[in-house]
Amino acid sequence: MRAVLVREFGPTDGVEIGEIEAPLRLGTEVLVDVHAAGMNPIDFKTVIGKGAAKAVEPLLPWIPGGDIAGVVAEAPYEAHDLQPGDAVFGSANHWRTRGSFAEQAVVPSLALALKPQSLSFEEAAAVPCAALTAWDAVVRIAKARAGQRILIHAGAGGVGHFAVQFAKYFGAQVATTVSERNVDFVRSLGADEVVDYRAQRFEEVLQKVDVVVDLIGNVADDTGTRSLDVLKHGGLYLNVPTGSWPDYASVAAERGLRASAVKVEADGSNLGIIARLIDAGDVRVEVQRAYPLESVHEAFDALQGGHVRGKLVLQVR
Ligand SMILES: NC(=O)c1ccc[n+]([C@@H]2O[C@H](COP(=O)([O-])OP(=O)(O)OC[C@H]3O[C@@H](n4cnc5c(N)ncnc54)[C@H](OP(=O)(O)O)[C@@H]3O)[C@@H](O)[C@H]2O)c1
């Protein structure tokens, strides 16, 4: 099958499109004919030798890509809920097997759900990692609700645009940071307060926040450390780019704040709930651009630029 192959870690220009044997399905895994694969920052971080590189080194040539949308080619067994021909989306276990930037991938059945009927394969492939991360932070951990004020950094990005919508859906007051060109976009998603992070320091205009969902961390402008200044006593700081600020928990504790990392988990059951919200028109997915597989280098360049609105997707077939 045709796939994006990482033969050694290094600049993303070095990934190849080549032929490799199709993966073998085992046990309750599902073999999926991939139609589209969503891209996430972890994909380029791993290709360049960071991210999950140590874990995937034994798999070289490795295939990147967690997010997948396609059609079931082989089901685990006859009476399984998923059967050949079903349109599905979900999360390939790309750190332990090969990923979704390929014509076929194997996916644990519990990491899949039926594709939202209102979405194309490209749109569906943009959902899993970003939406599940946002769901874990905003819904499962922060328990977004009316009367709560949540600040979401990078509300225009992949995780952020879902986080803004989930927080709004569950009734929270939503503040978010974006650059000027994305102000109208996040307002259209429901953000109540929008700070242009290039023009204003968010801690000078936002106070008494209950929860910060930090999608930037201390990678840029000490966003993580400065986030503690906006929280109420006892407020909750959620660190999503977990490598960016190793001692966030002790710093937060010294200031009477709660803090946690967030690590996305493949979860077909939550994806099923998210699919219903999408089909009901309560949540939408923004795909900035879908690239043919042959343009994977261009797509990686855009992803690494760090200013994608919503998501980037690869069209596989
Ligand atoms: N722990 C986990 O399990 C997990 C899961 C998913 C993602 N992550 C990590 O979380 C981070 C976010 O992921 P993502 O997929 O949402 O990334 P992304 O889509 O690439 O984020 C791009 C967005 O970031 C915004 N941005 C850039 N610099 C900013 C700043 N200083 N302040 C506010 N916004 C800024 C950009 O908006 P402008 O163009 O307006 O600047 C753009 O819309 C990444 O580091 C990713 O690796 C971790």
The ligand as a Tripos MOL2 file, in Angstrom:
@<TRIPOS>MOLECULE
LIG
   48    52     1     0     0
SMALL
NO_CHARGES

@<TRIPOS>ATOM
      1 N1         -1.3700   16.3230   25.8330 N.am      1 LIG1
      2 C1         -2.0650   15.8810   24.7900 C.2       1 LIG1
      3 O1         -2.5790   14.7510   24.7960 O.2       1 LIG1
      4 C2         -2.2480   16.7790   23.5920 C.ar      1 LIG1
      5 C3         -3.2960   16.5290   22.6880 C.ar      1 LIG1
      6 C4         -3.4840   17.4130   21.6190 C.ar      1 LIG1
      7 C5         -2.6190   18.5030   21.4480 C.ar      1 LIG1
      8 N2         -1.5870   18.6620   22.3390 N.ar      1 LIG1
      9 C6         -0.6850   19.8190   22.2040 C.3       1 LIG1
     10 O2         -1.4570   20.9950   22.4490 O.3       1 LIG1
     11 C7         -0.9800   22.0640   21.6330 C.3       1 LIG1
     12 C8         -2.1400   22.6160   20.8040 C.3       1 LIG1
     13 O3         -2.5400   21.6280   19.8620 O.3       1 LIG1
     14 P1         -3.4060   22.0410   18.5990 P.3       1 LIG1
     15 O4         -3.6270   20.8170   17.8020 O.co2     1 LIG1
     16 O5         -4.5840   22.8480   19.0150 O.co2     1 LIG1
     17 O6         -2.3660   22.9990   17.8400 O.3       1 LIG1
     18 P2         -2.5790   23.8940   16.5400 P.3       1 LIG1
     19 O7         -3.8990   23.6140   15.9200 O.co2     1 LIG1
     20 O8         -1.3650   23.7530   15.7050 O.co2     1 LIG1
     21 O9         -2.6010   25.3940   17.1530 O.3       1 LIG1
     22 C9         -2.5440   26.4270   16.2330 C.3       1 LIG1
     23 C10        -3.2070   27.6570   16.8380 C.3       1 LIG1
     24 O10        -2.3720   28.2080   17.8740 O.3       1 LIG1
     25 C11        -2.6270   29.6110   17.9030 C.3       1 LIG1
     26 N3         -1.5070   30.2820   18.5660 N.ar      1 LIG1
     27 C12        -0.1950   30.2460   18.2440 C.ar      1 LIG1
     28 N4          0.5300   30.9540   19.1440 N.ar      1 LIG1
     29 C13        -0.3490   31.4490   20.0580 C.ar      1 LIG1
     30 C14        -0.2200   32.2320   21.2530 C.ar      1 LIG1
     31 N5          0.9710   32.6620   21.6820 N.pl3     1 LIG1
     32 N6         -1.3370   32.5080   21.9700 N.ar      1 LIG1
     33 C15        -2.5540   32.0780   21.5460 C.ar      1 LIG1
     34 N7         -2.7440   31.3390   20.4120 N.ar      1 LIG1
     35 C16        -1.6550   31.0250   19.6930 C.ar      1 LIG1
     36 C17        -2.7780   29.9820   16.4590 C.3       1 LIG1
     37 O11        -3.6470   31.0860   16.3680 O.3       1 LIG1
     38 P3         -3.1500   32.4470   15.6580 P.3       1 LIG1
     39 O12        -2.8730   32.0790   14.2230 O.co2     1 LIG1
     40 O13        -4.3150   33.3510   15.8350 O.co2     1 LIG1
     41 O14        -1.8850   32.8500   16.3570 O.co2     1 LIG1
     42 C18        -3.4010   28.7410   15.8120 C.3       1 LIG1
     43 O15        -4.7720   28.8690   15.5540 O.3       1 LIG1
     44 C19         0.1850   21.4690   20.8230 C.3       1 LIG1
     45 O16         1.3910   21.7370   21.4990 O.3       1 LIG1
     46 C20        -0.0970   19.9780   20.8240 C.3       1 LIG1
     47 O17         1.0430   19.1890   20.6330 O.3       1 LIG1
     48 C21        -1.3920   17.8430   23.4020 C.ar      1 LIG1
@<TRIPOS>BOND
     1     1     2 1
     2     2     3 2
     3     2     4 1
     4     4     5 ar
     5     4    48 ar
     6     5     6 ar
     7     6     7 ar
     8     7     8 ar
     9     8     9 1
    10     8    48 ar
    11     9    10 1
    12     9    46 1
    13    10    11 1
    14    11    12 1
    15    11    44 1
    16    12    13 1
    17    13    14 1
    18    14    15 2
    19    14    16 1
    20    14    17 1
    21    17    18 1
    22    18    19 2
    23    18    20 1
    24    18    21 1
    25    21    22 1
    26    22    23 1
    27    23    24 1
    28    23    42 1
    29    24    25 1
    30    25    26 1
    31    25    36 1
    32    26    27 ar
    33    26    35 ar
    34    27    28 ar
    35    28    29 ar
    36    29    30 ar
    37    29    35 ar
    38    30    31 1
    39    30    32 ar
    40    32    33 ar
    41    33    34 ar
    42    34    35 ar
    43    36    37 1
    44    36    42 1
    45    37    38 1
    46    38    39 2
    47    38    40 1
    48    38    41 1
    49    42    43 1
    50    44    45 1
    51    44    46 1
    52    46    47 1
@<TRIPOS>SUBSTRUCTURE
     1 LIG1         1 GROUP 0 **** ****
